[in-house]
Amino acid sequence: MYNEAALTATAHDGLCTPQKRSEQGEWLATDGSVRSYQLPANVQITQVWIDGKGGLNTGTATIDFHPQGWLPATTFHLQQGEKQLSLHLLPFTGTAEVEEGFHDFE
């Protein structure tokens, strides 16, 4: 999503719904095209933290991928049974840091 927004110079939005059992999300481009994804049934997004918006535990989280090649720092907290994983997207590179457990990236 990060690369596509930068290479096409179009804004994209990533949407997901924390705490929803059948986790499904969408990537939306400004041209109206939509790509959907679904996590395995036993994996749940417990929280999405977005710089400037804070932590979202319910509702729909929207991550803005800007055409200039950046996104707000974003962390997904995932859970599978008793296991937790934190996935942090870096704003200027679009790369990810991954930590076991519920980790706050600063």
ROSE-4610 file (N, C-alpha, C; in Angstrom, 1 decimal, always signed):
// ROSE-4610
residu = [M/M/M/Y/Y/Y/N/N/N/E/E/E/A/A/A/A/A/A/L/L/L/T/T/T/A/A/A/T/T/T/A/A/A/H/H/H/D/D/D/G/G/G/L/L/L/C/C/C/T/T/T/P/P/P/Q/Q/Q/K/K/K/R/R/R/S/S/S/E/E/E/Q/Q/Q/G/G/G/E/E/E/W/W/W/L/L/L/A/A/A/T/T/T/D/D/D/G/G/G/S/S/S/V/V/V/R/R/R/S/S/S/Y/Y/Y/Q/Q/Q/L/L/L/P/P/P/A/A/A/N/N/N/V/V/V/Q/Q/Q/I/I/I/T/T/T/Q/Q/Q/V/V/V/W/W/W/I/I/I/D/D/D/G/G/G/K/K/K/G/G/G/G/G/G/L/L/L/N/N/N/T/T/T/G/G/G/T/T/T/A/A/A/T/T/T/I/I/I/D/D/D/F/F/F/H/H/H/P/P/P/Q/Q/Q/G/G/G/W/W/W/L/L/L/P/P/P/A/A/A/T/T/T/T/T/T/F/F/F/H/H/H/L/L/L/Q/Q/Q/Q/Q/Q/G/G/G/E/E/E/K/K/K/Q/Q/Q/L/L/L/S/S/S/L/L/L/H/H/H/L/L/L/L/L/L/P/P/P/F/F/F/T/T/T/G/G/G/T/T/T/A/A/A/E/E/E/V/V/V/E/E/E/E/E/E/G/G/G/F/F/F/H/H/H/D/D/D/F/F/F/E/E/E]
num = [1/1/1/2/2/2/3/3/3/4/4/4/5/5/5/6/6/6/7/7/7/8/8/8/9/9/9/10/10/10/11/11/11/12/12/12/13/13/13/14/14/14/15/15/15/16/16/16/17/17/17/18/18/18/19/19/19/20/20/20/21/21/21/22/22/22/23/23/23/24/24/24/25/25/25/26/26/26/27/27/27/28/28/28/29/29/29/30/30/30/31/31/31/32/32/32/33/33/33/34/34/34/35/35/35/36/36/36/37/37/37/38/38/38/39/39/39/40/40/40/41/41/41/42/42/42/43/43/43/44/44/44/45/45/45/46/46/46/47/47/47/48/48/48/49/49/49/50/50/50/51/51/51/52/52/52/53/53/53/54/54/54/55/55/55/56/56/56/57/57/57/58/58/58/59/59/59/60/60/60/61/61/61/62/62/62/63/63/63/64/64/64/65/65/65/66/66/66/67/67/67/68/68/68/69/69/69/70/70/70/71/71/71/72/72/72/73/73/73/74/74/74/75/75/75/76/76/76/77/77/77/78/78/78/79/79/79/80/80/80/81/81/81/82/82/82/83/83/83/84/84/84/85/85/85/86/86/86/87/87/87/88/88/88/89/89/89/90/90/90/91/91/91/92/92/92/93/93/93/94/94/94/95/95/95/96/96/96/97/97/97/98/98/98/99/99/99/100/100/100/101/101/101/102/102/102/103/103/103/104/104/104/105/105/105/106/106/106]
x = [+0.8/+0.0/+0.9/+1.9/+2.8/+3.5/+4.0/+4.7/+3.7/+2.6/+1.6/+1.2/+0.9/+0.5/+1.6/+2.9/+4.0/+4.3/+4.2/+4.5/+3.5/+2.2/+1.1/+0.8/+1.4/+1.1/-0.4/-1.0/-2.4/-2.6/-3.4/-3.7/-4.4/-4.1/-4.8/-5.2/-6.3/-6.7/-6.7/-6.2/-6.3/-7.3/-8.3/-9.4/-9.4/-9.5/-9.7/-10.5/-11.1/-12.0/-11.5/-10.8/-10.3/-11.5/-11.2/-12.1/-13.1/-13.1/-14.1/-13.6/-14.3/-13.8/-13.4/-14.3/-14.0/-13.3/-12.1/-11.3/-11.2/-11.8/-11.7/-11.4/-10.6/-10.2/-10.2/-10.0/-10.0/-8.9/-8.3/-7.4/-8.1/-8.3/-9.0/-8.1/-8.2/-7.4/-8.4/-7.8/-8.7/-9.5/-9.0/-9.8/-11.0/-11.2/-12.4/-12.1/-10.9/-10.6/-10.4/-10.9/-10.8/-10.2/-9.3/-8.8/-9.1/-9.6/-10.0/-9.0/-8.9/-8.1/-8.8/-8.5/-9.1/-8.0/-7.9/-6.9/-7.5/-6.6/-7.1/-8.1/-9.0/-10.1/-9.6/-8.5/-8.0/-7.1/-6.9/-6.1/-7.0/-6.8/-7.7/-6.8/-7.2/-6.6/-7.2/-6.4/-7.0/-7.0/-6.0/-5.9/-5.1/-5.5/-4.7/-4.4/-3.1/-2.6/-2.1/-2.6/-2.3/-1.8/-0.6/-0.1/-1.1/-1.4/-2.3/-3.8/-4.1/-5.4/-5.5/-4.3/-4.3/-4.7/-5.0/-5.3/-6.8/-7.1/-8.5/-8.8/-9.7/-10.1/-11.3/-12.2/-13.4/-13.7/-14.6/-14.9/-14.0/-13.9/-13.1/-11.9/-10.7/-9.5/-9.1/-8.8/-8.4/-7.0/-6.1/-4.7/-4.5/-4.1/-3.9/-2.5/-2.4/-1.2/-1.1/-0.2/-0.1/+0.7/+0.3/+0.9/+2.4/+2.8/+4.1/+5.1/+4.6/+5.4/+5.5/+4.5/+4.6/+3.2/+3.2/+1.9/+2.2/+1.1/+1.4/+1.9/+2.8/+3.2/+2.0/+2.0/+0.8/+1.3/+0.6/+0.9/-0.4/-0.2/-1.3/-0.9/-1.8/-1.6/-2.5/-1.9/-2.5/-2.6/-3.6/-3.6/-4.1/-3.5/-3.9/-3.9/-5.0/-5.1/-4.4/-3.4/-2.7/-1.5/-1.1/+0.0/-0.3/+0.6/+0.4/+1.6/+1.3/+2.3/+2.0/+3.0/+2.8/+3.6/+2.9/+3.5/+3.4/+4.6/+4.7/+5.1/+4.3/+4.7/+5.4/+6.6/+7.4/+6.9/+6.8/+6.2/+6.9/+8.2/+8.8/+9.4/+9.4/+9.9/+8.8/+7.8/+6.7/+7.1/+8.3/+8.8/+8.1/+8.3/+7.6/+8.6/+8.4/+9.1/+8.1/+8.6/+7.7/+8.3/+7.4/+7.8/+6.8/+7.3/+6.4/+5.7/+4.5/+3.8/+3.1/+2.5/+1.9/+2.9/+3.4/+4.6/+4.2/+4.5/+4.3/+5.6/+5.5/+6.7/+6.7/+7.9/+8.0/+9.0]
y = [-1.2/+0.0/+1.3/+1.3/+2.4/+2.7/+1.6/+1.8/+2.2/+1.6/+1.9/+3.3/+3.9/+5.3/+6.2/+5.9/+6.7/+6.6/+5.4/+5.2/+5.8/+5.7/+6.2/+7.7/+8.2/+9.6/+9.8/+8.8/+8.9/+8.4/+9.1/+8.8/+7.4/+6.6/+5.4/+5.4/+4.7/+4.5/+3.0/+2.7/+1.3/+1.3/+0.5/+0.4/-1.0/-1.0/-2.2/-2.0/-3.0/-2.9/-3.8/-3.1/-3.9/-4.6/-5.7/-6.5/-7.2/-7.2/-7.9/-9.3/-10.3/-11.7/-12.1/-11.9/-12.2/-11.0/-10.8/-9.5/-9.4/-8.3/-8.0/-6.5/-6.2/-4.8/-4.5/-3.3/-2.9/-1.8/-1.9/-0.8/-0.1/+1.2/+2.0/+3.0/+3.1/+4.1/+5.2/+6.4/+7.5/+7.3/+6.3/+6.1/+5.2/+4.8/+4.0/+2.5/+2.1/+0.6/+0.2/-1.0/-1.6/-3.0/-3.2/-4.6/-5.0/-6.1/-6.6/-7.7/-7.8/-8.9/-9.4/-10.6/-11.2/-12.0/-11.7/-12.5/-13.9/-14.8/-16.1/-16.0/-16.9/-16.9/-16.8/-17.3/-17.4/-16.2/-15.2/-14.0/-12.8/-12.0/-10.8/-9.6/-8.5/-7.2/-6.7/-6.5/-6.1/-4.5/-3.9/-2.5/-2.0/-0.8/-0.1/+1.3/+1.6/+2.9/+3.7/+4.9/+5.7/+7.1/+7.5/+8.8/+9.9/+10.7/+11.8/+11.4/+10.1/+9.6/+8.8/+8.2/+7.4/+6.0/+5.3/+3.9/+3.7/+2.8/+2.5/+1.0/+0.8/-0.6/-1.1/-0.2/-0.5/+0.4/+0.2/+1.0/+0.7/+1.6/+1.4/+2.4/+1.8/+2.6/+2.9/+4.1/+4.5/+5.0/+4.3/+4.7/+5.4/+6.6/+7.4/+7.2/+6.7/+6.5/+7.7/+8.6/+9.8/+9.7/+10.4/+10.2/+10.7/+11.5/+12.0/+10.9/+9.8/+8.7/+8.6/+8.8/+8.7/+8.3/+7.8/+7.5/+7.8/+8.0/+8.2/+6.9/+7.1/+5.9/+5.1/+3.8/+3.0/+1.7/+1.3/+0.0/-0.9/-2.1/-3.1/-4.1/-4.3/-5.3/-6.5/-7.6/-8.8/-9.8/-10.7/-11.8/-13.0/-14.1/-15.5/-16.3/-16.6/-17.4/-16.5/-17.1/-16.4/-15.6/-15.8/-15.1/-13.7/-12.8/-11.4/-11.0/-10.1/-9.6/-8.2/-7.3/-5.9/-5.6/-5.0/-4.7/-3.2/-2.6/-1.1/-0.7/+0.1/+0.7/+2.0/+2.1/+3.3/+4.4/+5.6/+6.7/+7.0/+7.0/+7.5/+6.4/+5.2/+4.1/+3.0/+3.0/+2.0/+0.6/+0.5/-0.8/-1.1/-2.3/-2.7/-3.2/-2.9/-3.5/-4.4/-5.6/-6.6/-6.9/-6.9/-7.3/-8.3/-9.3/-10.2/-9.5/-9.9/-9.3/-7.9/-7.3/-6.0/-4.9/-4.3/-3.4/-2.0/-1.0/+0.4/+0.9/+1.3/+1.8/+3.3/+3.8/+5.2/+5.8]
z = [+0.0/+0.0/+0.0/+0.9/+0.9/-0.4/-1.0/-2.3/-3.4/-3.4/-4.4/-4.4/-3.2/-3.0/-3.5/-3.2/-3.6/-5.1/-5.7/-7.1/-8.0/-7.6/-8.4/-8.1/-7.0/-6.5/-6.3/-5.7/-5.3/-3.8/-3.1/-1.7/-1.7/-0.6/-0.4/+1.1/+1.4/+2.8/+3.2/+4.3/+4.8/+5.9/+5.9/+6.8/+7.5/+8.9/+9.6/+10.8/+11.4/+12.5/+13.6/+14.7/+15.8/+16.5/+17.1/+18.0/+17.2/+15.9/+15.1/+14.8/+15.1/+15.0/+13.6/+12.6/+11.3/+10.7/+11.0/+10.7/+9.2/+8.7/+7.3/+7.1/+6.2/+5.9/+4.4/+4.1/+2.7/+2.5/+1.4/+0.9/-0.2/+0.0/-0.9/-1.6/-2.9/-3.7/-4.1/-4.4/-4.7/-6.0/-6.8/-8.1/-7.8/-6.6/-6.2/-6.2/-6.6/-6.6/-5.1/-4.9/-3.5/-3.6/-2.6/-2.4/-1.0/-0.8/+0.5/+1.0/+2.3/+2.9/+4.1/+4.5/+5.7/+6.4/+7.7/+8.5/+8.8/+9.1/+9.5/+10.7/+10.8/+11.7/+13.2/+13.5/+14.9/+15.2/+14.3/+14.5/+14.6/+15.6/+15.9/+16.1/+15.5/+15.8/+17.0/+18.1/+19.4/+19.5/+18.8/+18.9/+17.7/+17.2/+16.2/+16.7/+16.8/+17.2/+16.0/+15.8/+14.7/+15.3/+14.9/+15.4/+15.0/+16.0/+15.8/+16.1/+16.2/+16.5/+17.7/+18.1/+19.4/+19.1/+20.2/+20.1/+19.9/+18.9/+18.6/+18.9/+19.8/+20.2/+19.6/+19.1/+18.5/+17.3/+16.5/+15.4/+14.2/+13.3/+12.1/+12.1/+12.0/+12.0/+10.5/+10.2/+8.8/+8.9/+8.1/+8.0/+6.6/+6.6/+5.4/+4.9/+3.6/+2.9/+1.9/+2.2/+1.4/+0.1/-1.0/-2.3/-2.3/-1.3/-1.2/-0.6/-0.2/+0.2/+1.7/+2.5/+3.9/+4.4/+5.7/+6.4/+7.8/+8.6/+10.1/+10.7/+11.7/+12.4/+12.9/+12.6/+12.9/+13.5/+14.6/+15.2/+15.2/+14.8/+14.9/+16.0/+17.0/+18.0/+17.6/+17.4/+17.0/+18.1/+18.1/+19.1/+18.4/+18.8/+18.4/+19.6/+20.2/+21.4/+22.5/+23.2/+24.2/+23.7/+22.4/+21.8/+21.3/+21.6/+21.1/+20.2/+19.3/+18.4/+18.1/+18.0/+17.7/+16.4/+15.4/+14.1/+13.9/+13.8/+13.7/+12.3/+11.6/+10.3/+10.5/+9.9/+10.0/+9.0/+9.4/+8.5/+7.2/+7.1/+5.9/+5.0/+5.5/+4.7/+4.4/+5.2/+5.0/+5.5/+6.0/+6.5/+7.9/+8.4/+9.6/+10.6/+11.9/+13.0/+13.7/+14.1/+14.8/+16.1/+17.1/+18.5/+19.0/+19.8/+20.4/+21.6/+21.9/+23.0/+22.6/+23.6/+23.3/+23.6/+22.5/+22.6/+22.1/+22.9/+22.5/+21.9/+20.6/+19.9/+20.2/+20.6/+20.8/+19.8]
